[in-house]
Amino acid sequence: MIEEVALGRTDNKPSYANLPKIKVCKSKKHEGEIELCFFWDELQNKKLKLHDQIIQIDSVITTNVDQKQYCDIVQNLEKGNAKIIRFKRGKKEFDYVLN
């Protein structure tokens, strides 16, 4: 069973850029939610905070997911197909572009 996944695009970048930029996990406090559980301290990640809720990845709504749906999401992310993640923090929503 997969509990977390790290994401980051690495097309045509030096080998040190192969490190994941962010990591997403199943929320331990809110069943059915996916959240941000790690990110590198770099300019691209400036607006992120730990435990920001992930509500959408590209066109896929990620709120209230069960274990099978979560595994499907993780597999899609691991393939590098995701381009935009929509986060929610309180009432504020914002997009994060994977690159």
C-alpha positions in Angstrom: 0.0 0.0 0.0 1.4 3.4 -1.0 1.1 6.1 1.6 3.0 8.9 0.0 4.6 10.0 -3.3 7.2 12.6 -4.2 6.8 14.7 -7.3 9.0 16.8 -9.6 9.7 17.2 -13.3 13.2 16.6 -14.5 13.2 17.0 -18.3 16.5 18.3 -19.6 17.8 19.3 -16.2 21.1 18.6 -14.5 21.3 15.4 -12.3 21.0 17.4 -9.0 17.6 18.6 -10.2 16.3 15.0 -10.2 15.4 15.4 -6.5 11.7 15.6 -5.8 10.4 19.1 -5.3 7.4 18.2 -3.2 5.9 15.1 -1.5 2.2 14.4 -1.1 0.6 12.0 1.5 -2.8 10.8 2.7 -4.0 13.1 5.4 -3.8 11.6 8.9 -6.2 14.1 10.3 -8.8 14.2 7.5 -9.9 10.9 6.0 -10.1 10.9 2.2 -7.9 13.9 1.8 -4.4 14.2 0.2 -2.0 16.9 1.5 1.4 18.3 1.1 3.8 16.7 3.6 7.3 17.9 2.4 8.7 20.5 0.0 12.2 21.9 -0.7 12.9 25.4 0.5 13.2 27.1 -2.9 11.7 30.0 -4.8 9.1 27.9 -6.7 7.8 26.5 -3.4 7.5 29.8 -1.6 3.7 29.9 -1.5 3.4 26.3 -0.1 2.9 25.3 3.5 2.9 21.8 5.1 -0.5 20.2 5.2 -2.0 22.3 2.3 -4.8 20.1 1.0 -4.6 18.9 -2.6 -8.0 19.3 -4.1 -7.3 18.7 -7.8 -4.5 17.3 -10.0 -4.9 18.5 -13.6 -8.6 17.7 -14.2 -8.9 15.0 -11.5 -10.7 16.0 -8.3 -8.8 14.6 -5.3 -11.1 15.3 -2.4 -12.7 12.4 -0.6 -10.6 9.6 -2.2 -10.5 6.0 -1.1 -7.4 3.8 -1.0 -7.8 2.6 -4.6 -8.4 6.1 -5.9 -5.3 7.3 -4.0 -3.2 4.5 -5.5 -4.4 5.4 -9.0 -3.5 9.1 -8.4 -0.1 8.1 -7.1 0.6 5.9 -10.1 -0.4 8.7 -12.4 1.9 11.1 -10.6 4.8 8.7 -10.7 4.5 8.5 -14.4 5.1 12.3 -14.6 1.8 13.0 -16.3 0.6 15.6 -13.8 1.3 19.2 -14.7 -0.9 21.3 -12.3 -1.8 20.7 -8.7 -4.6 22.8 -7.1 -4.1 23.4 -3.3 -6.5 24.6 -0.7 -5.5 26.3 2.5 -8.5 27.5 4.6 -10.7 29.2 2.0 -7.9 30.1 -0.3 -7.2 28.0 -3.4 -4.1 28.2 -5.7 -2.3 26.3 -8.4 1.2 24.9 -8.4 2.8 24.0 -11.7 5.1 21.0 -11.8 8.2 21.6 -13.8 
